[in-house]
Amino acid sequence: MIDDVYNAKILGFAGNIGRIGRLDHPDATARAHSKLCGSTVTVDLKMDGDVVTDFAHDVKACALGQA
């Protein structure tokens, strides 16, 4: 069962996360926390009007949550 969840595709996604980290002086930040598994994801955005110009996220999660 666990091998079905943590398959090569999921592990590949989890190992190749782009835009990881936090932005200096973001225009918006959102954080989500899962009570079920304890994962936390923080997303930072830089905006120019209604357009997202930069993005970063900080992921504290298992491989499935990171993927």
C-alpha positions as CSV (number, residue, x, y, z in Angstrom):
1,M,0.0,0.0,0.0
2,I,2.7,2.5,1.0
3,D,4.6,1.8,-2.3
4,D,1.4,2.8,-4.2
5,V,1.3,6.2,-2.5
6,Y,5.1,6.9,-2.7
7,N,5.6,5.8,-6.3
8,A,8.5,7.0,-8.4
9,K,6.5,9.8,-10.0
10,I,5.5,11.3,-6.6
11,L,9.1,11.0,-5.3
12,G,10.3,12.6,-8.5
13,F,8.0,15.6,-8.0
14,A,9.0,15.9,-4.3
15,G,12.7,15.9,-5.2
16,N,12.4,18.6,-7.9
17,I,10.4,21.4,-6.2
18,G,11.0,24.7,-7.9
19,R,10.7,28.2,-6.4
20,I,11.4,26.8,-2.9
21,G,12.0,29.2,0.0
22,R,10.6,32.6,0.9
23,L,10.5,36.0,-0.9
24,D,11.9,39.2,0.6
25,H,9.1,41.6,1.2
26,P,6.2,39.7,-0.4
27,D,3.0,41.5,-1.3
28,A,0.9,38.5,0.0
29,T,1.6,35.4,2.1
30,A,-0.7,32.5,2.8
31,R,-0.1,29.6,5.1
32,A,-1.9,26.2,5.3
33,H,-1.5,23.6,8.0
34,S,-2.9,20.0,7.8
35,K,-4.1,18.8,11.2
36,L,-4.1,15.3,9.7
37,C,-0.4,14.9,9.0
38,G,1.2,18.1,10.3
39,S,2.3,19.4,6.9
40,T,2.7,23.2,6.6
41,V,2.9,25.1,3.3
42,T,3.7,28.8,3.1
43,V,3.3,30.7,-0.2
44,D,4.7,34.2,-0.9
45,L,3.6,36.3,-3.9
46,K,4.9,39.5,-5.4
47,M,2.3,41.4,-7.4
48,D,2.1,44.1,-10.1
49,G,-1.5,45.1,-10.0
50,D,-3.5,41.9,-10.7
51,V,-0.4,40.0,-12.1
52,V,1.8,37.7,-10.1
53,T,5.4,38.6,-10.8
54,D,7.2,36.3,-8.4
55,F,6.3,33.3,-6.3
56,A,8.0,31.1,-3.7
57,H,6.9,28.5,-1.3
58,D,8.2,26.9,1.9
59,V,7.0,23.3,2.3
60,K,7.4,21.3,5.5
61,A,5.8,18.0,4.6
62,C,6.4,14.4,3.7
63,A,7.2,13.5,0.1
64,L,3.5,13.2,-0.8
65,G,2.8,16.7,0.6
66,Q,5.8,18.1,-1.2
67,A,4.7,16.6,-4.6
